[in-house]
Each structure stands twice: as structure tokens, then as C-alpha cells.
Amino acid sequence: MHPANDNYEAISQTYSVTDRQRRYAEIVALGTHSHTRAAKMAGYASASARMSAYHNDNNPAVQAIVEHHRMEIAQRHSLSEDWVISNLITLARGADTSASRIRALELLGKHLGMFLDRTRVEHVASFADELEALQPAIQDAIEAAVSAKPTLTEKSS
């Protein structure tokens, strides 16, 4: 049995889901509608569909049902990751249009993690950084003030 099926079995026995949550999961698993649209189709009110979709997307029981249905769909259609990759390679090598070849190569590259969104992070000095840089000068000033301050025995003389 596939690990996701094990997860589905365990979660479905632990958590109860409503009919609307179950229907939402089935629609999301198909992948043909947005999550908000799936919530509306499952019977959630239009005004609250977006929030309902958000809650369902963060509910482990609903997500287990989604994964379970996706696996069933893949098995029913004999789809596997290898099959998809193999067909993308075939398209990349021999598609009729360059746009189709480029799209197939793009999907293969994404699958392999070749195209990462990189964000440049620049360090902006904060007050804490400036304070840390001033620590030696502050410590020297404190030591100078302490050594310049007369002690009690020096005052009484």
C-alpha cells in the first residue's frame, strides 16, 4: 500500500469530515477548478467560499482525502511520474512547434529543480547592529568613567 494511502486510512479513522469537506476534496483532486470555486461547488456559501477553501486546505483530514483521490485518479489513468517525464522528454525532442518544445523543457527543468526563484537579500544595518558596533567604545567610556571617579577613601582625605 502507498504511504499516502496509509495516511488516508489513519486520518479518516481519526478525524471526521463533513460531506461538504469530502466533496471539496474530490473537486480539488481533479485539479480543474480553483480552490475557491471548488468550495462553492461543494456547497459552501459564495461569501465564505474563499475562507472555507483556506480552512480546508489547512485541514489534514481534507488534505489526506485530496491525496487519496489524486492517487486513485493517477492509478485509474495509469499515470506515473515516470510516464509524465518520459512524455515530456518526447515532446521536448519532437514537438511540432518550438513553443511546445520550450514548454516541455521548462516543465522538465522545474521538475529537476533547475529554475529556482532567487531573491537577493541585502543586509540593512539595524539599531542592534549599530549598538553592537559601538559596544567597545561604550565599554571604554564606562571603564574611563569608573577609573576617573574618586573612591570613598580618596574623598575623605
C-alpha positions in Angstrom: 0.0 0.0 0.0 1.2 3.5 -0.8 2.3 5.7 2.2 -0.3 8.3 1.3 -3.0 5.6 1.4 -1.8 4.7 4.9 -2.0 8.3 5.9 -5.5 8.5 4.4 -6.7 5.4 6.3 -5.2 6.7 9.6 -6.6 10.2 9.2 -10.0 9.1 8.1 -10.4 7.0 11.2 -9.1 9.8 13.5 -10.9 12.8 12.1 -14.4 13.2 11.0 -15.1 15.2 7.8 -18.4 16.7 6.6 -20.0 15.9 3.3 -19.0 19.3 2.0 -15.4 18.8 3.0 -15.4 15.4 1.3 -16.9 16.9 -1.9 -14.5 19.8 -1.8 -11.6 17.3 -1.6 -12.9 15.4 -4.6 -13.2 18.5 -6.7 -9.8 19.8 -5.7 -8.2 16.4 -6.5 -9.5 16.8 -10.1 -7.4 19.9 -10.4 -9.8 21.6 -12.9 -11.1 24.4 -10.6 -9.6 27.0 -8.3 -10.0 26.1 -4.6 -12.5 28.9 -4.1 -14.6 27.6 -7.0 -14.3 24.1 -5.6 -15.6 25.3 -2.2 -18.6 26.9 -4.0 -19.3 23.7 -6.0 -19.1 21.7 -2.8 -21.9 23.8 -1.3 -20.1 26.5 0.7 -21.7 30.0 0.5 -20.2 32.3 -2.1 -19.4 34.9 0.5 -17.4 32.5 2.6 -16.0 30.2 -0.1 -12.5 31.7 -0.1 -12.2 31.3 3.7 -13.7 27.8 3.6 -11.2 26.8 0.9 -8.4 28.2 3.1 -9.6 26.2 6.1 -10.0 23.0 4.1 -6.5 23.4 2.6 -5.1 23.5 6.1 -7.1 20.6 7.4 -5.0 17.4 7.5 -8.1 15.2 7.0 -9.3 17.0 3.9 -5.7 17.0 2.5 -5.5 13.3 3.1 -8.7 12.8 1.1 -7.4 15.0 -1.7 -4.1 13.0 -1.9 -6.1 9.7 -1.8 -8.3 10.8 -4.7 -5.3 12.1 -6.7 -3.7 8.7 -6.3 -6.9 6.9 -7.4 -7.1 9.2 -10.5 -3.5 8.5 -11.4 -3.9 4.7 -11.0 -7.2 4.8 -13.0 -5.4 6.5 -15.8 -2.2 4.6 -15.5 -0.3 7.8 -14.8 3.0 7.9 -13.1 5.8 10.4 -12.7 8.0 8.3 -15.0 5.3 8.3 -17.7 4.8 12.1 -17.5 8.6 12.7 -17.6 9.0 10.3 -20.5 6.3 12.0 -22.5 7.7 15.5 -21.7 11.1 14.3 -23.0 9.4 13.0 -26.2 7.7 16.4 -26.6 10.9 18.3 -25.9 12.6 16.4 -28.6 10.0 16.3 -31.3 7.1 18.6 -30.8 5.6 20.4 -33.8 6.2 23.9 -32.5 9.1 25.5 -30.7 6.6 26.8 -28.1 5.6 23.2 -27.2 9.3 22.1 -27.0 10.2 25.1 -24.8 7.2 24.4 -22.5 8.1 20.7 -22.2 11.7 21.7 -21.4 10.5 24.2 -18.9 8.4 21.6 -17.1 11.3 19.2 -17.1 13.6 21.8 -15.7 11.2 22.7 -12.9 10.8 19.0 -12.1 14.6 18.8 -11.7 14.8 22.0 -9.7 16.8 23.8 -12.2 14.8 27.0 -12.1 14.7 28.4 -8.6 13.3 31.8 -7.8 16.2 33.6 -6.2 15.6 36.7 -4.1 18.6 39.0 -3.4 18.8 39.8 0.3 20.7 42.8 1.3 21.7 43.4 4.8 20.4 46.7 6.2 22.1 47.8 9.4 19.6 47.9 12.2 19.8 49.7 15.5 21.0 46.4 17.2 23.9 46.2 14.6 24.9 49.8 15.3 24.7 49.2 19.0 26.9 46.1 18.7 29.4 48.0 16.7 29.5 50.7 19.4 30.0 48.2 22.3 33.8 48.5 22.5 33.6 52.3 22.6 30.8 52.2 25.3 32.8 49.7 27.4 35.9 52.0 27.1 33.8 55.0 28.2 32.4 53.1 31.2 35.9 52.0 32.3 37.2 55.5 31.9 34.4 56.9 34.0 34.8 54.3 36.7 38.6 54.9 36.9 38.2 58.7 37.0 35.6 58.5 39.8 37.2 59.0 43.2 36.7 56.2 45.7 35.3 56.8 49.3 38.8 56.7 50.8 40.0 59.4 48.3 37.0 61.6 49.2 37.6 61.5 52.9 41.2 62.6 52.7 
